[in-house]
Amino acid sequence: MEKKIDERVVDEIERNHWKTVGKRILKDWRVYVMAIPLIFFFICWRYLPMSGLLIAFKSYDGKDVIGSPWNGFAGFKELMTGSYATTENSFWKAFRNTFTLSFYSMIFGFPMPIILALLFSEIKNETYRSVLQVLSYLPKFVSLVVITTLVNLMCSNGSETMHTSGGPITVLLETIHMIPKGTKLMYQSEYFRPIYQISGIWETAGYGSIVYFAAILSISPTSYEAARMDGASKWAQIKYVTFPGIASTLTIMLILEIGHLLTVGYEKVMLLYSQETYETADVISTFVMRTGGVGDTGSNTGTIGKTIASAADLFNSLIAMLLVIGSNTIARRVSSTSLY
Amino acid sequence: MGGRLDRSEIIFKIISYTLLTIFALFCLYPFIYTISAAISSQDAVDAGKVVIFPIGLQFDAFKYVFEDRSFWLAYTSTLFVTLWGTVWSMFISIFGGYALSKKRIPFNKGLNFFLVFTMWFSAGMIPTLINYQQTRDIFQNIGIVDQKWVVVIAMGLAAYNIILLRNAFSGVPKEIEEAATVDGANEFQIATKVFIPMSKASIATVALFYGISRWNGYFWAKQIMVGEDQIPPLQVFIRNTLDKVLGGEETHSYDGFSVSSLFYAMIVCAVVPIIIIYPFIQKYFAAGVNLGGVKE
């Protein structure tokens, strides 16, 4: 008897809860209406494509994803241990290259914005400083096609038949004997990484310094005064005042960077690499493109290629997601700040 | 700030001025070189003599670009995609961001997760391509044959930008909203007459981010706009021309200027709009970046 009453009370509360939820939804129906375009867009062009990942587990006929017969993990097996793992431009090479490119970006690209911000904060003439800053942000807003076209032209090799001596960078490096004459910067795999990293620094270091510069500006000037009173040299001030002041920003940025270890900008690689530089330049996304027959470097390998490519993509996406979520969780723990 | 500078401080100042000046010039140099090489003579460019200033002036490369009809068709394509793409993305982002910022509505958390999940996990290239191709077919079936609309409608939205706007709307004081409610304004009026005017700086920032990314858009436009009768945007045009030259398909030489000069001239034309709006947008950079961190 008693139990029944309890149940009835619970039911009543449940019903009331849903009644109030319903009421609140009705009251704010206009807010939901405003969210409709967003929901529509994300379902159509972000969530629906996810169903296409099933291709990785199917033998895809090139038309109907859902209707294709199941294939289990055969695609993954083929990708990781089969012919795609043993060929010259294998999946595992692309996997290693992805990590290597990201890793070098971190070693060279990560400290640059910090150094720049540190130096910017030293320039007290505001007009001059903003001129320098504005110039250094500029490359960030230029398209990748333009940047890579510039890189292609400026690093182009000379040609006997066309009577050209190559782009200005080739000419410069040849004059100072850093590269032997006749080097093809864009077509020799040992130069791909330096070109990728240096153009990357050119592109993003200035813009990346904004966040650190803001952090340095927020350090109270009295801290520096106090340090100076104690006779601290500039190096000591940087070590004991500036670095502790930007430590939290630095930690977050580093963690987030780690989270993006597997998301190498495929567009830039695609626009810079060529068959001759696959050795160092082929990353997972370009492997996917090539195998899946996407883009101008794609050789259409038929429908089996699409299965293999989707398997590689899914594998990549899953690890990338784990890295991003993991790094975000850590960032949140460390400083109660997270990107999302 | 009182007192004389310590010796180490003077040294550091000198280093800062020197290195930053060098870095700024390093950032600027390719642009200067581009302009100079576009208007230098064929011999000077091909022999690699151009360093900073133009040598042996010619304006034929620019003239050639100005008279190239297909270049300007691609240019108008880009203008079209930039204009309508920004309008469409902003429409979704402003109202979507507004709804996401309303913590009081049921399922708000779910809606936020719905958005943020797409930043963690994406469908990947092949499924996305197939999806866009299907979208193109559907558009075709309902009579939209201009594939620029596929680029405008189905692409370009960035979850990050929507979150920037959500945060801006969350920052509007509650009292103002309550006052508007008391005055009898409905939610649409509150959004358009109170929240949007109060978040002008953030809206401008996001619009500029969208505008620039639309102007620079390349990859998916190239994959999707493949029909014979289609005019892909400028970036695709430049890259296709470059591919032809690099691939040796086009060995045709130009009268009076180097083939490199032709590209430099095209690049100048492609970058000029960004340089023009640049002075107006640079004050928003700091605001845009700082909004990115979410304090909870």
Contacts between the chains, C-beta under 8 A, distances in Angstrom:
chain1	res1	chain2	res2	distance
A	21	B	106	5.0
A	24	B	104	7.7
A	24	B	105	6.9
A	24	B	106	5.5
A	25	B	105	7.3
A	25	B	106	5.6
A	28	B	102	7.1
A	28	B	104	7.5
A	28	B	105	4.9
A	28	B	187	6.9
A	30	B	186	6.3
A	30	B	187	3.6
A	30	B	188	5.7
A	31	B	98	7.5
A	31	B	99	5.0
A	31	B	102	5.3
A	31	B	105	5.3
A	31	B	187	5.7
A	32	B	99	6.9
A	32	B	105	7.3
A	34	B	95	3.9
A	34	B	96	7.2
A	34	B	98	5.7
A	34	B	99	4.8
A	34	B	187	7.5
A	34	B	188	7.7
A	34	B	191	6.8
A	35	B	95	7.1
A	35	B	96	5.8
A	35	B	99	3.7
A	35	B	100	7.4
A	35	B	111	6.3
A	37	B	91	6.6
A	37	B	92	4.6
A	37	B	95	6.4
A	37	B	96	6.6
A	38	B	92	5.2
A	38	B	93	7.7
A	38	B	95	7.1
A	38	B	96	3.0
A	38	B	99	7.2
A	38	B	100	8.0
A	38	B	115	7.5
A	38	B	162	7.2
A	39	B	96	8.0
A	39	B	111	7.8
A	39	B	114	7.3
A	41	B	92	5.6
A	41	B	157	5.8
A	42	B	114	6.6
A	42	B	115	6.8
A	42	B	118	6.2
A	42	B	157	7.9
A	44	B	135	7.5
A	44	B	154	7.2
A	45	B	131	6.5
A	45	B	132	7.8
A	45	B	135	7.2
A	45	B	154	5.0
A	45	B	155	7.4
A	45	B	157	7.9
A	46	B	118	4.6
A	46	B	122	7.4
A	46	B	123	7.3
A	47	B	118	7.6
A	48	B	131	6.0
A	49	B	123	3.5
A	49	B	124	7.9
A	49	B	127	4.3
A	49	B	128	4.8
A	49	B	130	7.3
A	49	B	131	4.0
A	50	B	121	7.7
A	50	B	123	4.4
A	50	B	127	6.8
A	51	B	127	7.4
A	52	B	123	6.0
A	52	B	124	7.8
A	52	B	126	6.8
A	52	B	127	2.6
A	52	B	128	7.5
A	52	B	130	5.3
A	52	B	131	6.3
A	53	B	123	6.1
A	53	B	124	6.4
A	53	B	127	5.5
A	55	B	126	6.4
A	55	B	127	6.7
A	55	B	130	8.0
A	65	B	130	7.1
A	116	B	20	7.3
A	116	B	23	6.8
A	119	B	15	7.4
A	119	B	16	4.2
A	119	B	19	5.8
A	119	B	20	5.1
A	120	B	16	7.7
A	120	B	20	6.7
A	122	B	12	6.1
A	122	B	13	5.7
A	122	B	16	3.8
A	123	B	16	5.9
A	123	B	17	6.5
A	123	B	20	6.7
A	131	B	24	7.5
A	132	B	20	5.1
A	132	B	21	7.0
A	132	B	23	7.7
A	132	B	24	4.6
A	134	B	278	7.6
A	134	B	279	8.0
A	134	B	282	5.3
A	135	B	24	4.2
A	135	B	27	5.4
A	135	B	28	5.3
A	136	B	20	8.0
A	136	B	23	6.2
A	136	B	24	5.6
A	136	B	27	5.0
A	137	B	282	6.8
A	137	B	285	6.3
A	138	B	27	6.1
A	138	B	28	7.4
A	138	B	31	7.5
A	138	B	278	6.9
A	139	B	27	5.7
A	139	B	30	7.9
A	141	B	212	5.5
A	141	B	216	7.9
A	141	B	274	5.3
A	141	B	278	6.9
A	142	B	216	7.5
A	142	B	271	5.9
A	142	B	274	6.6
A	143	B	215	7.1
A	143	B	216	3.3
A	143	B	217	8.0
A	143	B	218	6.7
A	143	B	235	5.4
A	143	B	270	7.2
A	144	B	216	6.9
A	144	B	218	6.5
A	145	B	216	7.4
A	145	B	218	5.1
A	145	B	235	4.2
A	145	B	236	7.9
A	145	B	238	5.6
A	145	B	239	5.0
A	146	B	216	8.0
A	146	B	235	7.6
A	146	B	238	7.2
A	146	B	267	5.3
A	146	B	270	5.8
A	146	B	271	6.1
A	149	B	238	6.1
A	149	B	239	7.2
A	149	B	242	5.4
A	149	B	263	6.0
A	149	B	267	6.3
A	150	B	30	5.5
A	150	B	34	6.8
A	150	B	267	6.8
A	152	B	242	6.5
A	152	B	246	6.8
A	153	B	260	5.4
A	153	B	263	5.9
A	153	B	264	7.3
A	154	B	30	7.1
A	154	B	33	7.4
A	156	B	260	7.7
A	158	B	48	7.7
A	162	B	46	7.4
A	163	B	46	6.2
A	164	B	46	4.3
A	164	B	47	7.6
A	164	B	48	7.8
A	164	B	258	7.6
A	165	B	46	6.8
A	165	B	47	5.3
A	165	B	48	4.1
A	166	B	48	6.2
A	167	B	48	7.4
A	167	B	260	7.6
A	168	B	33	6.4
A	168	B	48	6.2
A	168	B	50	7.0
A	168	B	51	7.0
A	170	B	48	7.7
A	171	B	48	3.9
A	202	B	26	6.8
A	202	B	27	6.4
A	202	B	30	7.7
A	205	B	23	7.9
A	206	B	23	7.5
A	206	B	27	6.0
A	207	B	285	7.5
A	210	B	285	5.8
A	210	B	286	5.8
A	210	B	289	4.8
A	211	B	289	5.3
A	211	B	290	7.5
A	211	B	292	7.9
A	214	B	286	6.2
A	214	B	289	7.3
A	214	B	290	5.9
A	221	B	1	7.2
A	225	B	1	7.6
A	228	B	3	6.7
A	228	B	6	7.2
A	233	B	6	5.7
A	233	B	7	7.9
A	233	B	8	3.9
A	233	B	9	7.5
A	234	B	6	6.5
A	234	B	8	4.1
A	234	B	9	4.5
A	234	B	11	7.3
A	234	B	12	4.4
A	235	B	8	6.0
A	235	B	12	7.9
A	252	B	293	7.5
A	266	B	125	8.0
A	267	B	218	6.7
A	267	B	219	5.2
A	270	B	219	7.8
A	271	B	239	7.0
A	285	B	125	6.7
A	288	B	124	7.2
A	288	B	125	5.2
A	288	B	126	6.9
A	289	B	125	6.3
A	292	B	125	6.6
A	292	B	126	4.6
A	292	B	129	7.7
A	294	B	125	5.9
A	294	B	126	6.9
A	294	B	129	5.6
A	294	B	223	6.5
A	295	B	219	7.7
A	295	B	222	7.3
A	295	B	223	6.6
A	296	B	222	7.5
A	296	B	243	6.5
A	306	B	126	5.6
A	309	B	125	7.3
A	309	B	126	5.1
A	310	B	124	6.6
A	310	B	126	4.9
A	310	B	127	6.8
A	313	B	124	3.4
A	313	B	125	5.8
A	313	B	126	6.2
A	313	B	127	7.8
A	314	B	124	6.4
A	316	B	124	7.5
A	317	B	121	5.9
A	317	B	122	6.3
A	317	B	123	7.9
A	317	B	124	5.5
A	318	B	121	8.0
A	321	B	120	4.8
A	321	B	121	4.7
A	324	B	119	7.7
A	324	B	120	5.4
A	325	B	120	5.9
A	332	B	296	7.8
A	336	B	295	6.9
A	336	B	296	6.2
A	337	B	293	5.2
A	337	B	294	6.8
A	337	B	295	6.0
A	337	B	296	7.7
A	338	B	294	6.3
A	338	B	296	7.4
A	339	B	292	6.6
A	339	B	293	7.2
A	339	B	294	7.0
A	340	B	116	4.9
A	340	B	119	6.2
A	340	B	163	7.1
A	340	B	294	7.1
